[in-house]
Amino acid sequence: MPLAEVQPRAEVAPGTYEAVVSNVEPDIIVPKTGRNAGQNVPILRWNFAIEGVEDRIESITGRDPTSEKSNLFKYFVATLGSDKTKWLDAETEDLVGKPVLVTISISEDGWPRVDNVTARPTRRGAVPVAATITVAEEKTEAQPEPVIRDSGDPEAIKVVSPLRDEDDELPF
């Protein structure tokens, strides 16, 4: 029996999924390359639960939400809203259980990668309500109703507008 075998990395397909934040915990990493190579870098480790997906969906962010380009900024907007005062006091309990949309791709080595986290729509499945238009009451002449004339052909119905002469030829 061989000591090593290649395991399938991800069973989740790339796409956007409804997910729930299952855990957020502070951690420290030491990058091997880049501008912070060899230094302790504080991060937040995010875990997401997706119904029907067994793979571990994890992402990391920095701990400074002040830059609008940072992932943490996007994650906080998705989970806590745009009120920045909530962000600085946020605890793990405030984030766990929050519903989000998670966009996943598969890395070259086969692991699921979180590309984006956004808020779920607030009213899922809601039917748009037609806007009501209020018209100022004015005394106007009543518009005449269209006239339907029977040409004798049961397949053809001719609607004539009372606002124009029946014999008027339109330029188009």
Stockholm file with secondary structure:
# STOCKHOLM 1.0

chainA/1-172         MPLAEVQPRAEVAPGTYEAVVSNVEPDIIVPKTGRNAGQNVPILRWNFAIEGVEDRIESITGRDPTSEKSNLFKYFVATLGSDKTKWLDAETEDLVGKPVLVTISISEDGWPRVDNVTARPTRRGAVPVAATITVAEEKTEAQPEPVIRDSGDPEAIKVVSPLRDEDDELPF
#=GR chainA/1-172 SS CCSCCCCCCCCSCSEEEEEEEEEEEEEEECCSSSTTTTSCEEEEEEEEECTTCCSCEEEEECSCTTSTTSHHHHHHHHHHCSCHHHHHTCCHHHHTTCEEEEEEEECTTSCEEEEEEEECCSSTTCCCCCCCCCCCCCCCCCCCCCEEEECSCTTCEEEECTTSCTTCCCCC
#=GC SS_cons         CCSCCCCCCCCSCSEEEEEEEEEEEEEEECCSSSTTTTSCEEEEEEEEECTTCCSCEEEEECSCTTSTTSHHHHHHHHHHCSCHHHHHTCCHHHHTTCEEEEEEEECTTSCEEEEEEEECCSSTTCCCCCCCCCCCCCCCCCCCCCEEEECSCTTCEEEECTTSCTTCCCCC
//
